[in-house]
Amino acid sequence: MNINAVSRKKRFATLLTLGLLSAIGPFSIDMYLPAFETIALDFETTIEHIQLSLTSFFVGIAFGQLVYGPLLDKFGRKKPLLIGLVIYIGASILCAYTKEPNHLIFLRFMQALGSCSGMVASRAMVRDIFEPKEAAKVFSMLMLVIGISPIVAPSVGAFVLTNFDWHIIFVILAILAFLILLGVIFILPESYQGNKEMSLRPRAIIADFWHVFRNPIFLLYAAVGGFASSGLYAYLSGSPFVLQRLFGLSEAEYGAAFAFVASSLIIATQLNRVLLNRWNSEETSKKASFLQAAAGISLVTITLAGGMNLYVLLGLICLYLCSQGFIFPNTSALALAPFGKLAGIASALLGCIQMALGAFTSASVSYFHDGSMIPMVAVMCASASIACLIYFLVDRRKKNTVS
C-alpha cells in the first residue's frame, strides 16, 4: 500500500489511527498519574508501592513487544494487533474492579502486554509505507497524537477523581481501546500480508532478533533513543511525588502543570518536520541530544545548589522534553530504516530497549526515593548524558577511522 496515492481524507484517518495506537500506552500511564495518592490511600499503602504498578507496566510493554514482533512479521500487522487490543480491554476492566495493590500491579502488567501491540504495529506500518526521511516526518505527526496524551490524560484523570472514583479511569481506558479497535477493523489498511514461510521456532526467532540487534545502525540509534527516552519515564515516575508532595500542587494543578510541560514535546515534534528540510535526521537528533544533556545537568546542579523552585523546575523539564521531541522521531526512523521483512521484529526490539530502560529508570527513582527530588533529576540527568556520550564516542571513532 502507498498511502501517498490514497485520498487526503483516507490518509488522515490512517495516520490518526496509527497515532492513537501509538498513544494508547502513554495515555494508560498519564491518565492515572494524578490518582497515585488517592489509590494509595484507598489501598492503605504507600505511593512508592503504587509506583510499582507503573514499573510493571513498563516491564510488560518492554517484553511484550518481543512477542508481537515475530507475530506481526509472520501473520501480518492487523491480526496480532486486534488480539492485543482485546487483551488490553479485558485487563483494563479488571483493573477497575481490583481491590488489592498487588493485583493492580499484575493487571497493569497484563494491560501493558495488550497495549504494546499497538506501539509495535504502528511503528512497523510506518516503516512499511514510508521512506526513511518521510518516515521521520510521519513519526513527528504521530508524536503530535502521543504528545496530546500528557496534556489531556492527567486533566481527564483529575476530573474523574474530583467527580467520580479512580476506578472509572480504567473504565474510560477500556472504552477508548474499544473505539480504537473499531478503527483498526474499519479504517486501518493491512500494510504487510505477512511471511507465511517465517519460522516461529525459538531458535529461528532468536536468530532474527540477533540479526537486527547486531546491525550497527540499529544499535546506535536504538541506544541513543532508548537512553534519551528513559529520562522521560524517570520524570513520569517521580513527578507525582515531587509536584504534589514537595511543591504542594493539587490533583488539578498537577494535571495543568503536566499539560504545560508536555506541550513542549508537541511543539518540538512539529518543528522537527520543518527542521528536516534543512538538516538530516542524524544532525537534528545529535543537536537535540546535547541540549537534553545540558538540561539534565542543569536540573541536578540547581537542585544541589538549593536554588530550585517550581518555575525553574518546570522550565528545565520543558527544555528536556522539547529535546526528546526531536530525538525520538529521528532515531526511530533511522533505527528501522535498514529493515524490510523484519520490520516487525526491529520495531519490537526498538520498543523493548526503550521500555526496558524506562522500566529501569522508573524503578530507580522509586528505589532511591529519599523524600527529595534528587532521585528524579539525577536519573533524568544520567539518562540524557549517556545518550549524548554515545553520540560523542561514535563521532570520535569516526574521526579516528578517517584519520
Stockholm file with secondary structure:
# STOCKHOLM 1.0

chainA/1-403         MNINAVSRKKRFATLLTLGLLSAIGPFSIDMYLPAFETIALDFETTIEHIQLSLTSFFVGIAFGQLVYGPLLDKFGRKKPLLIGLVIYIGASILCAYTKEPNHLIFLRFMQALGSCSGMVASRAMVRDIFEPKEAAKVFSMLMLVIGISPIVAPSVGAFVLTNFDWHIIFVILAILAFLILLGVIFILPESYQGNKEMSLRPRAIIADFWHVFRNPIFLLYAAVGGFASSGLYAYLSGSPFVLQRLFGLSEAEYGAAFAFVASSLIIATQLNRVLLNRWNSEETSKKASFLQAAAGISLVTITLAGGMNLYVLLGLICLYLCSQGFIFPNTSALALAPFGKLAGIASALLGCIQMALGAFTSASVSYFHDGSMIPMVAVMCASASIACLIYFLVDRRKKNTVS
#=GR chainA/1-403 SS CCGGGSCHHHHHHHHHHHHHHHHHHHHHHHTTGGGHHHHHHHHTSCHHHHHHHHHHHHHHHHHHHHHHHHHHHHHCSHHHHHHHHHHHHHHHHHHHHCCSHHHHHHHHHHHHHHHHHHHHHHHHHHHHHSCHHHHHHHHHHHHHHHHHHHHHHHHHHHHHHHHSCTHHHHHHHHHHHHHHHHHHHHTCCCSCCCCTTCCCSHHHHHHHHHHHHTCHHHHHHHHHHHHHHHHHHHHHHHHIIIIIIISCCCHHHHHHHHHHHHHHHHHHHHHHHHHTTTSCHHHHHHHHHHHHHHHHHHHHHHHHTTCCCHHHHHHHHHHHHHHHHHHHHHHHHHHHTTCSTTHHHHHHHHHHHHHHHHHHHHHHHHHTCCSSSHHHHHHHHHHHHHHHHHHHHHHHHHHHHHC
#=GC SS_cons         CCGGGSCHHHHHHHHHHHHHHHHHHHHHHHTTGGGHHHHHHHHTSCHHHHHHHHHHHHHHHHHHHHHHHHHHHHHCSHHHHHHHHHHHHHHHHHHHHCCSHHHHHHHHHHHHHHHHHHHHHHHHHHHHHSCHHHHHHHHHHHHHHHHHHHHHHHHHHHHHHHHSCTHHHHHHHHHHHHHHHHHHHHTCCCSCCCCTTCCCSHHHHHHHHHHHHTCHHHHHHHHHHHHHHHHHHHHHHHHIIIIIIISCCCHHHHHHHHHHHHHHHHHHHHHHHHHTTTSCHHHHHHHHHHHHHHHHHHHHHHHHTTCCCHHHHHHHHHHHHHHHHHHHHHHHHHHHTTCSTTHHHHHHHHHHHHHHHHHHHHHHHHHTCCSSSHHHHHHHHHHHHHHHHHHHHHHHHHHHHHC
//
